[in-house]
Amino acid sequence: MIGSVQDRPDHHRVRRPLRFRLAVLLSLLSVFGAVALAGCADRAPGGESTPDGSRDAGFPVTINSPGSGESFTLRSKPTRIVSLSPPATETLYAIGAGTQVVAVDAESNYPKEAPTTELSGLSPNPEAIAEYNPQLVVAHADADGLVAALDKLDIPTLILPAAQTLEAAYRQYTVLGKATGHRAAAEDLASRTRDEIDKIIADTPKPDTPLSYYHELGPDYYTATSDTFIGGVYRRFGLRNIADGSDDPAAGGYPQLSAQRVLRADPDLIFLADTKCCAMTPDKAGARPGWDELTAVRSGLVVPLNDDTASRWSPRVVEFVRTVADAVTSASKRG
């Protein structure tokens, strides 16, 4: 499910079925292997990065692909980029590459100026993508043989799989910077994001007894364990995840709990990451059978989240971290 539950820009008016949205989230957050560049980029296994000095637009540029051992060279700065990954779309704009983006997938709903289309990152259509004459395509996975298909059309493809940690997210910012001619801006973004998150966490109280929490992805009790990107953020605060130990390999870190499991765990904090997809609110959640007795409900610590910022590994993850910090601070004061 990691990548995020996302809809088109008008998703708050037109809701997609919850099962579909959860499938999107699980797919985006699955591990798909290392970053890969293919297509018209030159492939040089085992090569080293081509130095581009201090200039953002230093091309040709060679990027070593972590995990694959291969390196890929882009001969010139791509001025027509298609993004099929919402986190990548957000990052492209954050590093100053927005003017190079000519199309984004239907799930990329931020920023507002992003040129949203009917393209899909889950079931990509190479022919439809090629109609935008891209010089670089960015996707979260090599779905349906996307890389090979675009390679035949001489279109380079950068695969940025779901980040499993914050550090992995920062590395993706810099990879996008190198690939788009905004290396310095991307390195600065990664550094600033890291520093801001580290400061927020350092300034947040650490209770003597770890607080427990439940992170809700949908009203049918899908959640995320500590072995996911989402869970890793909470772990930085020293929180205890009630979903840990309940996962099975097939769930990939995103199990479905039972209502009884949540009631028995009685979490100190509840985070609702289904406010946009499912119009969930603290009041609606608190009205569920037995929830009026939960510690989090009685303490007023059922926290609504922005579904997107709570699941994407884009720079807006800072907003998610800040919300968690505020909740932990409030819980600590109520002690």
N, C-alpha and C positions, 0 to 999 in steps of 0.2 A: 504494500500500500504506500512512503516517505515522501513521495514527492509532493504530493499535496493534493488536497481536494480543491479543484479549481473549475470555474465556469467561464463563460464568455463575459465581456464587460457588463452585460445586463443580467448576470446570474441571479441577482437579488429579485428579479422579476420573473424569470423563467427558471424553475428549478429542475434539475435532472434527477432521475431516480437515485436514491441513496446507494443502492448496490453498485450502480455505474460509477458514482463518485468515489466510493470506497475502492473500486477496482482501479480507478485512475491513481488514487493515492498509493495503493500497494505497488502498482507498476512503477511509478516514479521513484519510489523509495527502495526498490529492489536493487541489489548489487549487480551491475552489468559489466564489470571489468574496467580496465583502465581507459584513459583518454586515448582516442585514436583519430588520426587525421589520414584521410585517404583521398582518392579521386585525383584531381590534377596536381595535387601536392606530390612531390617526389618522395619515395619511400627509401630510407637508408637504414636498414637494421643495424643496431649497434653503434650508430653515429653519435656525435656529440652536438650540443646546441651551437648554432651559428651565432657568434657574438654580434649584437646589434648596438653596442655602445650605449649611450644614454638617450638616444633618439627613439621616441615612441614608434615612429614609422620606419624603423630600420629593417628593410627587407632586401633580399630573402631572409626568412627566419626559420630556423629548425627547432622543433619542439620534441624533447624526449618524452615518450609516452610511458608514464609510471606503470609498472607491472607487466607490460608487453615486451619491453626491451627494444622496441622499435622507435625510430625517430622519423619525423615527417617535415618536409620543407615546403613552405608557402613562398612562391616567388615574388608576389607583390601584395600590397595591402588590399584586402577585400573591401570593395565599396558597395557590394550588394550581398547582404547577409540575410539568410532565412533562419529563424529560431523556432525549433519545435520543442523547446523546454522552457516552461515558465520561470524557473529560477535563473536560467541563462539569459532570458529576455530581460529580467530585472537587472541583472549584473551588467549586461551590455550597455544599458542606459546609464547605469551608475558610473561606469568608467569612461563615459563620453563617446561611446560607439553607436549611440542611438540613430544618428543621421545616416549610418551605413546600413541600418536594418530596413529591408523592403517588405518583409512579411513575417508574421509570427503565427503560431498555432492558435486554435480556438480556445485553449485553456489559459493562454497568456493574457491576463486581465490587468496587468500593471507594468509600466505606467499607462495612463490613459491614452497618451499619444502613440503607443505602440500600434502598428498596423495589423490589427487582428484579422484573421482570415478563417476559412473553413478547414485549413490544413490540420492534420492530426499527427501528434508525436507517438501515439499508441498504435495507430494503423496508418503509417505514412504512405502516401501515394507519390512515388518518384516522378511520374509524369506531371502531376499537379505542382509539385515543388519546382520542377525544371521550368515551368511557365514563368517563374519570376526571375529567370536568368541569374541565379545566385552564383557568387564567386566563393561562398562559404556557407555551409549548412551546419547548424549546431543542434544536436539532439541529445536526449538523455539515454538513449539505448539504440542498438543496431536492430531495431524491430523490423521483422519481415525482410531481412537482408537489405536494409536501407543502404548501407555503405557500398556494397557490391553494385547495387542498382545505380546509385549515383556515380560510382566510379566509371561505369560504362558511358556515362554522359559527361565525363571529365569535370565532375563537380566534387570538390573536396568536402569531406564531412568530419566534423569534430564531435566525438562522442564524449559527453560529460555525464558519467553515471551518478546515481544518487550519492551524495556525500554522506559518509557514515559518522563523521566527526566534524567539529567546528574547524579543526586544522585542515581537513580535507576540503572544506568549503573555501577557506582562504586560498588554498592552492589553486582551486578552480578559477578564482578571480584572476590570478596572475596568468594562468594559461590562456584565458580569454583575452587578457591584455596583450600578450605576445602575439596571439593569432590575429588580432584586429588592428594592431598598430597603436595600442594604448598601454604599453607596458608600464611606464612610470605611474600613470594614473591608477592602474590596477594594483600595482605594488603598494601605492599609498592607500588605496581603499582597503586592501587586506590588512595593512598595518593599523589603520585607524579603527577598523571594525574589531580587530583582535583587542586593541588597547581599551576600547570602550566597553566591550563585553567583560574583559578581565577586571576593569575597575568596578563595574556594576556588581559583579559577583563578590569581589573583595570587600565592598562596602555593605554587603547584605549580612545581617546577623546570622550566626550559625548556632541554632539551639543545641543545648547539651544532648537532648534526645532527638534523634533525627525525625523530622516530620514525614508522615506518609502522604501519598497523593494518588489520585486517579486521573488519568488524562483520557478524555472521551473523544473519539473520532466520529462516533455516530450514536444515535439514540438506541441502537441495538447492541451497545456495549463493546464495540470494537475499540481497541486501545493499542498502546505501544509499550514495549518492554524497554528496559535500560540498555539493551543491545542495539538500539536504533539511534538515529540522529536526534530525534525528539527526546528520547530517554537520556541520551548523553548530556543534553543541556540541563535537564533536571538534576542529573548526577553531579554536575559541577556545583550545585547548591547544597549537596549532601542530603538530598531528599530520598526517601525510600519508596520505591514503586510497588504498588499492590499487585501489579500484573506479573512481576518477576516470578519465575518458577511455574508459570501456568502455560507457557508457550510450547508448541510442538513444532518440529522442523518445517512442516508444511505451511505454518503461519508466517514464517519469515520475520518474526519479531512483532507481528501485529495480530495478536490473538483476539478472539471474541470471548469476553467474560460472561458469566451469568449474573443476573440481577442479585442472586443470593451471594455470589462471591464479593460483590461490591459492598453489600450490607454487612457481611461478616468482617470484612477488612476495616470498615469504619474509618475511611481516610480523613486525615486532618485538613487536606486541601483537595478540591475538585476543580479541574480545568476543563472547560467546555470548548473543544475545537470543532464544534458543529453548529455554530451560531449563524453562519452564512448559508451553509448547505441545507440545514434543517430547521432554521429559525429557532434553535434552542436558546433558552434563557435560564438564569438561575431559578426564577420562579417556577418555570415549567418543570425543570429537573427536580426541584424540591417537592413538587406535588406528586412524584412517583410513590408508589406504595412503599412505606417504610423509610423513605428518605428523610422524613421530618425528624427522625431520631439520629441521623448521621451527624457526627461531630462537625464536619465542614458546613453542613446546612445550618445547624444550630448556631454556629459561630459566624455565619455570614461570609464564609470563605469558599463559595462556589464562584469561580472566576471565569467570565466569558472571554474567549480569545478570538482573534481574527483567524479564521481557518487557514488562510494563505500564509501569513507570517509565522504561524505556529507549525508549519510543515515544510516550507521552502527553505533552502539553504542559501538564499540570496542575502544581500546586505541588510534587508529588512528583518533578519533574524534578531537584530538588536532590539526591536520592538517587543518581540516575544520574550527575550531575556529580561527586559525591563519590567514587563508585566509579572513574570514569575518572581522577580526580586521584590516587587511591591507586595505580592501576596505573602511571601515568606516573612517579610518585615511585619506585616499586619498580624500574622499568626504568632510571631515571636512576642509581639507586644501583648497579645491576649494571654500568652503563656500559660 
